[in-house]
Amino acid sequence: MTASTPTARQLDLLLLNAKVMNSELDGFVDAHVGVADGVILSVDESRPAVGARETIDLGGAVLLPGFISAHTHVAQSFGKGIFDGLHLTQWLTTLRRTYADLTDEQVYAATLLGALESIRSGVTFINDMATVGERFDVVAQAIVDSGVRAHIGSAFLDRREGDSPAPTSSTDQVLEQMSALHRRWDGAGEGRVRVAISPVGLPACSRALMEQSAALARELDAPLHTHCSEEKAATAESWDRFGMSEVRALEEFGVLGDRTTLAHCVWVDDDDIATIARHGALVAHCPSTNMKITDGIAPIEALRIAGAKLGLGTDGAASSGSYDILQEMRLAGMLAKVATMDSGALPNATLWSMLVGTAAHFRVTPPGTAGLVTVGATADLTVIRYPSLHLIDETRFLSNLVFSATAGDVVHVVVDGQLVLRHGRFTRHDEDEVTARALRSMASMAPLPPTS
């Protein structure tokens, strides 16, 4: 076991009697873990000799690296249950018309609700794209206030998609808005929150916006986040517009790179898959949404075999129904097997990497520490209750985590060395007050507009 005991220095947080997964992912190591200044300073069988501002005895619970939601829209939490039975094109049109009229209070309450639901499932980092138009600042503030670590962006577009409302900003205006958001919010929340450049996706973006978004991301050294090949008809439209697939168009426009996140990638062929892998872009797999609004089934096993980087995303609750990342991992594992009729598809070790290893892609922890509880890693941590009726026997723990665990198993969550969930209760917010505020906001929403 790696050990580095600090001397003559008080710890911010000491987690006693933890079980840490071993490197083979088939058992535990008993350890005490010390944290200071947002970094893991010690992982040792012996209790550190120095004191700590806060000490929690985990009593044999499992201490894991924090979970990563690689694509989400937390402001969509109010959309649960009101968009059922809609295919993506109908869903998108209805969503945009509904969320265009929300007040600042409604947006804030919805965003905070979604962010806290994410934390409840062990998520310490979200890659979020706001879908509330000009109210991005409200979304950003709610995410900062939640305590989660995040990359945030707004769903920028300059082209009308289907029957959705026409955009109100030109390409140049959109690019200036992107730059302004970066100036205002990059580094907020004591550095927990960074701003991503986020053209919403090729069906709603011009070639110029995509090209210049990629250039802006390079200029600002910022990540880039976009949707890709989610819906069959919209993906086919790329051939009419550009004479090539969405993925090949994104490559030609300079969008693909090792800091690019592509949400969905459902309708991709072998050439697209090879292109994504070659550029080192990350595919954020969102199986709940892909099934619920009938996007299709993403070829995740083919992407894995090709060497593409893979992550998991909850997407927005308006399309997925939940921000529980553990549910997404379970669905991803089972869907890949039935899609390929190969019970060995998308192995548990790959699913584990999709849950925690993407910390490397998002640069939230130093090189070589992603997916590990180790000295020098950023102290973003999740604690799972163990043993329990459905999580038992350490040699089977990974499989049980993949196929049996839910948000209800999460006991503590640490972000940047600070407890944001302690013994199942939020440390920054009163859950009853948050839900009451959300219910008041939901009750004041305008009636849902017709779908046609």
Buried (B, 14 or more C-beta within 10 A) or exposed (E): EBEBBBEEEEBBBBBBBBBBBEEEBBBBBEBBBBBBEBBBBBBBEEBBEBEBEEBBEBEEBBBBBBBBBBBBBBBBBBBBEBBEEBEBBBBBBBBBBBBBEBBEEBBBBBBBBBBBBBBBBBBBBBBBBBBBBEBBBBBBBBBBBBBBBBBBBBBBBBBEBBBBEEBEBEBEEBBEBBBEBBEEBBEBBEEBBBBBBBBBBBBBBBBBBBBBBBBBBBEBEBBBBBBBBBBBEBBEBBEEBBEBBBBBBBBBBBBBBEBBBBBBBBBBBEEBBBBBBEBBBBBBBBBBBBBBBBBBBBBBBBBBEBEBBBBBBBBBBBBBBBBBBBBBBBBBBBBBBEBBEEEEBBBBBBBBBBBBBBBBBBBBBBEEBBBBBBBBBBBBBBBBBBBBEEBEEBEEBBBBBBBBBBBEBBBBBBBBBBBBBBEEEBEBBEEEEBEEBBEEBBEEBEEEEEEE
